[in-house]
Amino acid sequence: MRYGRSNHLEIANDLHAVYCAFAEDEGWVYVKIGMSVRPFQRVKTLTTGCPFEIKRFVFCHIGNMHVARSFEALAKGALMDHRTRGEWYRFKPEMGAEFQRIIRAVYRKALGFDRPLKWTEVPYETYHANPMHARA
């Protein structure tokens, strides 16, 4: 599996991923959930237009586009009570277990059976070349 430039054949094969981007501001954790065939590139584009500094970015290869789209739609529906700006969802830091429970349930429903999520974390330095978002 390659990360970087991909041809259309590679995208058509099971490279669909779902991602979670996490940011913090004034005591809240903001989460953006989406899908991408190029998660390393997606996190870089998110940091450009994001109103917050993304502190953590994780993705999980789902397999096919149908399951990835289903996961994204179900997650956004399940998190609707936490929606704040656009496609960002807001939680208090102590609500992390609730967020994880929701995501596991959504994944189980999208997939149709229970399988552990295997998240990959993208190192912070990989996507933070912007000096305005430099860590203090």
N, C-alpha and C positions, 0 to 999 in steps of 0.2 A: 504494500500500500504506500503510495507516494503522497506527500503533502507539498503543495506548491502548484506548479502549472499542471493542469490535467486536460486530457483530451476528452471529447464527448463520449467516447466508448467507456472511459474510466468512470465518468460521472454516472453513466447509465447503470453501471454495476454497483453492487451493494456498498456504496460509500456514504450514504445519507446519515447524517448525525443530527442529534438535538444538542442544544447548548444552553447553559445558564451563565449569565454574566452577573457578577455581584458588585455592588458599589455601596458606599456608606456615606451618610450625610445627616448631621444633626440628630444622632442617636437612632437612626433608622437604617435598615439594610434594604437596598433596592435590588430587585432581581428582574432581569430580562430573559425570557425564554424564547427560543426560536429553533429553526432548523437550517442546516447548511450542508453543502457538499464539500465545502472548503472551510472548516472551522478556524484554521490558523489565519486565513485571510479575513474571515468574518470578524474576528475579535479586533483586528487592526482597523477595520472600517467602523466598528462600533465606537472605538475610542475617539475617533475624529468628531463625531456628532453627538457624543454623549454629554449630558449636562453634569455628570458625576465622574469621578475618577474610578474606573473599573479596577477593583482590588483583586478579583479572582475570576477566572474564566475556565469553565470545565465543559467537556463535551463527551458524548457517548455515541458510538456508532450503533445505529439502530438496524441498519440493513437496507430495507427498501423504502422508496419514497412514500408509499401508502402508509406504512407504519409511522414514519417520521411526521407526516402531515397529521395523522390521527393523534399522535402524542401531543404535538403542538396545539392543536385545536382543543383537545380535552384538557390540557394543562391550563390554557388560558381561561376556559370555562370554569374549571375548579378553583382558580385563583381570583375570579372576578371580584370577590369581596375585598381583595387586597389591592386592586388596581388603583394606580395613582396618576401617572402621566403617560399618555400614549400606551406603549406596551410594557411599561414598568410596573412592578408590583412591590408593595412596601410591607415590611415586617419589622417588628422589634427583634433585636438580636436573640432574645430568649425564646423566640418562636421558631427557631431552627428545626427542632424536632417535628413541629407541625408541618413545616414546608417539606421536609423529607418524606413524611408520611403521605402527603398529597401527591408528591412526585412518584413515589413507589406505586401508589394506587392507580395513578394515571397510566404509568408504564404497563402495569399488569392488564389494564383494560385495553390499551392500544394494541398490545401484543397478543392478547387472548389467552395468555398463560403466565405463570409466575417464573421469572428468570432474573437473577441478580443484575443490577446495572453496573457496568464497568466504566466508570468515569475516568477521563484523562484530563489532568490539569495542565493548562498552558502556562509556562513560566512567565511571571510578571514582566521580566525584562524583554521578553519576546515581542510584546505589543505596546510597550511604553517608551517610545522614542520621543514623544512630545514633551518638551521641557515644562510646559504649563501643568502637566500632570505628574511631575517628578515627585517621588516619595520624599517626605521630610526626614 
